[in-house]
Amino acid sequence: MRSVSAVIFGVLLLCQPRSHAEVSLLSPAQDGLVLGSEVRVILGGCRERPEVEASVGSTVTKPGWAAEVYRDRWLTQLSLPTRGPQVLVLRGGCGAREIRYRVRFRNDVRGSVEVADDLLRGYLADQRAESLAWSWGPGILLYGLVRLAPLSERREEYLTFVRDYHAHHAQKGLPRIDQADRCAPALSAFSLFAELGDSSGLANVDPVVAYLRSAPRNSLGSLDHLGKGSLGAAFYSSSIWVDSLMMWGLLSWRVGLGSREGSALLAHGLAKGARLGAFLLLAAELAADEFEVTLIL
């Protein structure tokens, strides 16, 4: 009887009408940044097509709205007449609910370096390098900082952040390097050395390189992305992940820059099968325009 009661209760819950959630402006963000001469306006929580008047500056329109792939979301695009600070005002309704929003944003950033600096300004203000784990997410962020630094006026701030991260983990001790995701942070340490002659993070590269040299290979001649013998690897045996290009493929190529073994290695990869060969070529494209590089295999 209990199971029957539970089923009946579940059916009754499913049959309840959806509550009228508050209509929310999902885009653009307050004090946000918009790229280009158009702004995407997204309303959420609206079961019916919005009837809204929109104004940007002196331009007032009643835009058409298209349903988004997500339920109860609606999208429209508005032209921005100028570059600089903007104010978007929305007035109207969605069924019986009133819509009133006033949001400020900018569209005066012109280059990708300015965009990156703008995004990082807020992120790094609230983030300490020592709080970031030794894992793939921080690893990709730090590599981006090293690549961005020479192009940015905030060069020293970015490089100091990367150095502080590696100094912290060198003192703390790295976790066991036994899968691709724990290889990624070493890429920024090696890039500091290869691109800027800064060897301060090289101690954190050695354990990763040792893993890449000694880790068991699968039947395709590659490393299991989730680590040999892990539960996840049992479901993805004999596979090569695109993620591995950034987690360890790029580092492996870069450590081998300047070597004359690249051609022989590529032949080895192609002999192992098209998938590993393609992986090696993609890693080479990511690493440098030069071809004579070697992978730690």
C-alpha positions as CSV (number, residue, x, y, z in Angstrom):
1,M,0.0,0.0,0.0
2,R,2.9,2.4,0.8
3,S,4.3,2.0,-2.7
4,V,0.8,2.6,-4.3
5,S,0.4,5.7,-2.1
6,A,3.8,7.0,-3.2
7,V,2.9,6.6,-6.9
8,I,-0.4,8.4,-6.5
9,F,1.3,11.2,-4.6
10,G,3.9,11.5,-7.4
11,V,1.3,11.6,-10.1
12,L,-0.6,14.4,-8.2
13,L,2.6,16.4,-7.9
14,L,3.2,16.1,-11.7
15,C,-0.3,17.2,-12.4
16,Q,0.0,20.4,-10.4
17,P,0.1,23.5,-12.6
18,R,3.4,25.2,-12.8
19,S,3.8,28.2,-10.5
20,H,4.1,31.6,-12.1
21,A,7.8,32.3,-11.6
22,E,8.9,35.9,-11.6
23,V,9.9,37.2,-15.0
24,S,13.7,37.8,-15.0
25,L,16.1,39.6,-17.3
26,L,18.8,37.1,-18.0
27,S,20.8,39.1,-20.5
28,P,22.3,41.6,-20.6
29,A,23.8,41.7,-17.1
30,Q,23.7,44.9,-15.0
31,D,27.0,46.8,-15.5
32,G,28.0,44.1,-18.0
33,L,30.0,44.1,-21.3
34,V,28.4,43.5,-24.7
35,L,30.5,42.8,-27.8
36,G,29.6,44.4,-31.1
37,S,26.8,46.6,-32.3
38,E,23.9,44.4,-31.1
39,V,22.7,43.2,-27.7
40,R,20.9,39.9,-27.0
41,V,18.0,40.4,-24.6
42,I,16.8,37.3,-22.9
43,L,13.7,37.1,-20.6
44,G,13.2,34.1,-18.4
45,G,10.1,32.7,-16.5
46,C,7.6,33.9,-19.1
47,R,5.2,31.2,-20.3
48,E,3.7,33.5,-23.0
49,R,5.3,35.6,-25.7
50,P,6.3,38.9,-24.1
51,E,4.7,42.2,-25.1
52,V,7.4,44.6,-24.4
53,E,8.6,48.1,-25.5
54,A,12.4,48.4,-25.5
55,S,14.5,51.5,-25.6
56,V,18.2,52.0,-26.0
57,G,19.1,55.7,-25.9
58,S,16.5,57.6,-27.9
59,T,15.6,54.6,-30.0
60,V,12.3,53.0,-28.9
61,T,11.1,49.7,-30.5
62,K,8.6,47.0,-29.9
63,P,10.7,43.9,-30.8
64,G,9.6,40.5,-31.8
65,W,10.5,37.6,-29.5
66,A,11.6,34.1,-30.4
67,A,11.3,31.2,-28.0
68,E,14.6,29.9,-26.8
69,V,15.4,26.2,-26.5
70,Y,15.0,26.4,-22.7
71,R,11.4,26.5,-21.4
72,D,9.8,29.8,-20.7
73,R,12.7,31.8,-22.1
74,W,12.4,34.4,-24.9
75,L,15.1,36.1,-27.0
76,T,15.3,39.2,-29.1
77,Q,18.2,41.3,-30.5
78,L,18.5,45.1,-30.5
79,S,20.8,47.3,-32.5
80,L,23.0,49.7,-30.5
81,P,23.3,53.1,-32.2
82,T,26.7,54.0,-30.7
83,R,29.7,52.6,-28.8
84,G,30.1,53.4,-25.1
85,P,27.9,53.3,-22.0
86,Q,24.3,52.1,-22.8
87,V,21.0,52.0,-20.9
88,L,18.3,49.5,-21.9
89,V,14.8,50.1,-20.6
90,L,12.1,47.4,-21.0
91,R,8.4,48.1,-20.2
92,G,5.5,45.8,-20.9
93,G,4.1,42.5,-19.7
94,C,4.0,38.7,-20.0
95,G,0.4,37.6,-19.6
96,A,-0.8,39.2,-16.4
97,R,2.7,40.0,-15.1
98,E,4.3,43.3,-15.5
99,I,7.8,43.7,-16.9
100,R,9.9,46.7,-16.0
101,Y,13.7,46.7,-16.2
102,R,16.5,49.3,-16.5
103,V,20.0,47.9,-17.1
104,R,23.3,49.6,-17.8
105,F,26.1,48.0,-19.9
106,R,29.0,48.9,-22.2
107,N,29.9,48.0,-25.7
108,D,33.1,50.1,-26.1
109,V,35.7,47.3,-25.9
110,R,37.2,46.7,-29.3
111,G,39.9,44.0,-29.0
112,S,40.2,40.6,-27.5
113,V,42.9,41.6,-25.1
114,E,40.7,44.4,-23.7
115,V,37.8,41.8,-23.3
116,A,40.1,39.4,-21.5
117,D,41.4,42.1,-19.2
118,D,37.9,43.3,-18.4
119,L,36.8,39.7,-17.5
120,L,39.9,39.1,-15.4
121,R,39.6,42.4,-13.5
122,G,36.6,41.2,-11.6
123,Y,37.7,37.6,-11.3
124,L,41.2,38.2,-9.9
125,A,40.0,40.9,-7.5
126,D,38.0,38.2,-5.6
127,Q,40.4,35.3,-6.1
128,R,43.7,34.3,-4.4
129,A,46.1,32.1,-6.3
130,E,46.6,29.9,-3.2
131,S,42.9,29.0,-3.1
132,L,42.9,27.3,-6.5
133,A,43.2,23.5,-6.6
134,W,45.8,21.5,-8.6
135,S,43.3,20.5,-11.3
136,W,42.4,21.1,-14.9
137,G,40.2,24.2,-14.5
138,P,42.8,26.4,-12.8
139,G,45.4,24.8,-15.1
140,I,43.7,26.2,-18.2
141,L,43.1,29.6,-16.6
142,L,46.8,29.9,-15.6
143,Y,48.0,28.9,-19.1
144,G,45.7,31.6,-20.5
145,L,47.3,34.2,-18.1
146,V,50.8,33.3,-19.3
147,R,49.8,33.6,-22.9
148,L,47.9,36.9,-22.3
149,A,50.5,38.6,-20.2
150,P,52.9,39.8,-22.9
151,L,50.0,41.4,-24.7
152,S,48.4,43.2,-21.7
153,E,49.3,46.2,-19.7
154,R,48.5,44.1,-16.6
155,R,51.4,41.7,-17.5
156,E,53.0,41.7,-14.0
157,E,49.8,41.1,-12.2
158,Y,49.0,38.0,-14.3
159,L,52.5,36.6,-14.0
160,T,52.6,37.2,-10.3
161,F,49.3,35.3,-9.9
162,V,50.8,32.3,-11.8
163,R,54.0,32.3,-9.8
164,D,52.1,32.5,-6.5
165,Y,50.0,29.5,-7.5
166,H,53.0,27.4,-8.3
167,A,54.9,28.5,-5.2
168,H,52.0,27.5,-3.0
169,H,51.6,24.0,-4.6
170,A,55.3,23.4,-4.6
171,Q,55.4,24.1,-0.8
172,K,52.2,22.2,-0.1
173,G,53.1,19.2,-2.3
174,L,51.3,18.1,-5.4
175,P,48.6,15.5,-5.3
176,R,49.3,12.1,-6.9
177,I,49.6,12.6,-10.6
178,D,47.6,9.7,-12.0
179,Q,45.2,11.1,-14.6
180,A,45.0,13.7,-17.3
181,D,43.2,16.4,-15.3
182,R,46.2,16.6,-12.9
183,C,48.6,17.2,-15.7
184,A,47.1,20.5,-16.9
185,P,48.5,23.0,-14.3
186,A,52.1,22.1,-15.2
187,L,51.5,23.7,-18.6
188,S,51.6,27.2,-17.2
189,A,54.8,26.5,-15.2
190,F,56.6,25.2,-18.3
191,S,55.3,28.1,-20.4
192,L,56.7,30.6,-17.9
193,F,60.1,29.0,-18.5
194,A,59.8,28.4,-22.3
195,E,58.4,31.8,-23.1
196,L,59.8,34.1,-20.4
197,G,62.8,32.3,-19.1
198,D,61.2,32.1,-15.6
199,S,62.1,28.7,-14.0
200,S,60.2,29.4,-10.7
201,G,57.6,26.8,-11.4
202,L,59.6,24.0,-13.0
203,A,59.6,21.9,-9.9
204,N,55.9,21.3,-10.5
205,V,56.5,20.1,-14.0
206,D,58.8,17.2,-13.1
207,P,56.2,14.9,-11.5
208,V,53.9,15.4,-14.5
209,V,56.6,14.7,-17.0
210,A,57.5,11.6,-15.0
211,Y,53.8,10.4,-15.2
212,L,53.7,11.1,-19.0
213,R,56.8,9.0,-19.5
214,S,55.8,6.1,-17.3
215,A,52.0,5.9,-17.4
216,P,50.6,2.7,-19.0
217,R,49.3,3.0,-22.6
218,N,46.1,1.7,-23.8
219,S,45.6,-0.3,-27.0
220,L,45.6,2.9,-29.1
221,G,49.0,3.9,-27.7
222,S,47.6,6.7,-25.7
223,L,47.0,7.5,-22.0
224,D,43.6,6.8,-20.5
225,H,42.1,10.2,-19.8
226,L,40.7,9.1,-16.4
227,G,43.7,7.2,-15.3
228,K,44.6,3.5,-15.7
229,G,42.6,1.2,-13.5
230,S,40.1,3.9,-12.4
231,L,36.4,3.2,-12.4
232,G,35.8,5.7,-15.1
233,A,38.5,4.2,-17.3
234,A,36.7,0.9,-17.2
235,F,33.8,2.6,-19.1
236,Y,36.1,4.3,-21.6
237,S,38.8,1.8,-22.2
238,S,41.0,2.2,-25.3
239,S,39.8,5.8,-26.0
240,I,41.5,9.1,-26.7
241,W,39.7,12.2,-25.4
242,V,39.7,15.5,-27.0
243,D,40.1,17.0,-23.5
244,S,43.5,15.3,-23.3
245,L,44.8,17.7,-26.0
246,M,44.9,20.5,-23.3
247,M,45.3,18.3,-20.2
248,W,48.6,16.7,-21.3
249,G,49.0,16.7,-25.1
250,L,50.0,20.3,-25.4
251,L,52.4,20.1,-22.5
252,S,54.0,17.0,-23.9
253,W,54.7,18.7,-27.2
254,R,56.0,21.8,-25.6
255,V,58.4,19.9,-23.4
256,G,59.8,18.3,-26.5
257,L,60.2,21.5,-28.5
258,G,63.6,21.7,-30.3
259,S,64.0,17.9,-30.5
260,R,64.6,16.2,-33.8
261,E,62.4,13.2,-33.0
262,G,59.1,14.7,-34.2
263,S,58.8,13.0,-37.6
264,A,59.6,9.6,-36.2
265,L,57.1,10.1,-33.4
266,L,54.3,11.1,-35.8
267,A,55.0,8.0,-37.9
268,H,54.7,6.0,-34.7
269,G,51.4,7.6,-33.9
270,L,50.0,7.0,-37.4
271,A,51.1,3.4,-37.2
272,K,49.1,3.0,-34.0
273,G,46.0,4.2,-35.8
274,A,44.4,7.2,-37.3
275,R,43.0,8.4,-34.0
276,L,46.3,8.7,-32.2
277,G,47.9,10.2,-35.3
278,A,45.2,12.9,-35.5
279,F,45.6,13.6,-31.8
280,L,49.3,14.2,-32.3
281,L,48.7,16.5,-35.2
282,L,46.2,18.5,-33.3
283,A,48.6,18.8,-30.3
284,A,51.3,20.1,-32.7
285,E,49.0,22.7,-34.1
286,L,48.1,23.9,-30.6
287,A,51.7,23.9,-29.5
288,A,53.5,25.9,-32.2
289,D,53.8,26.5,-35.9
290,E,57.1,24.6,-35.9
291,F,56.7,20.9,-36.7
292,E,59.9,19.4,-35.4
293,V,58.7,18.6,-31.9
294,T,58.4,15.5,-29.9
295,L,55.8,13.9,-27.6
296,I,56.6,12.1,-24.4
297,L,55.4,8.6,-25.4
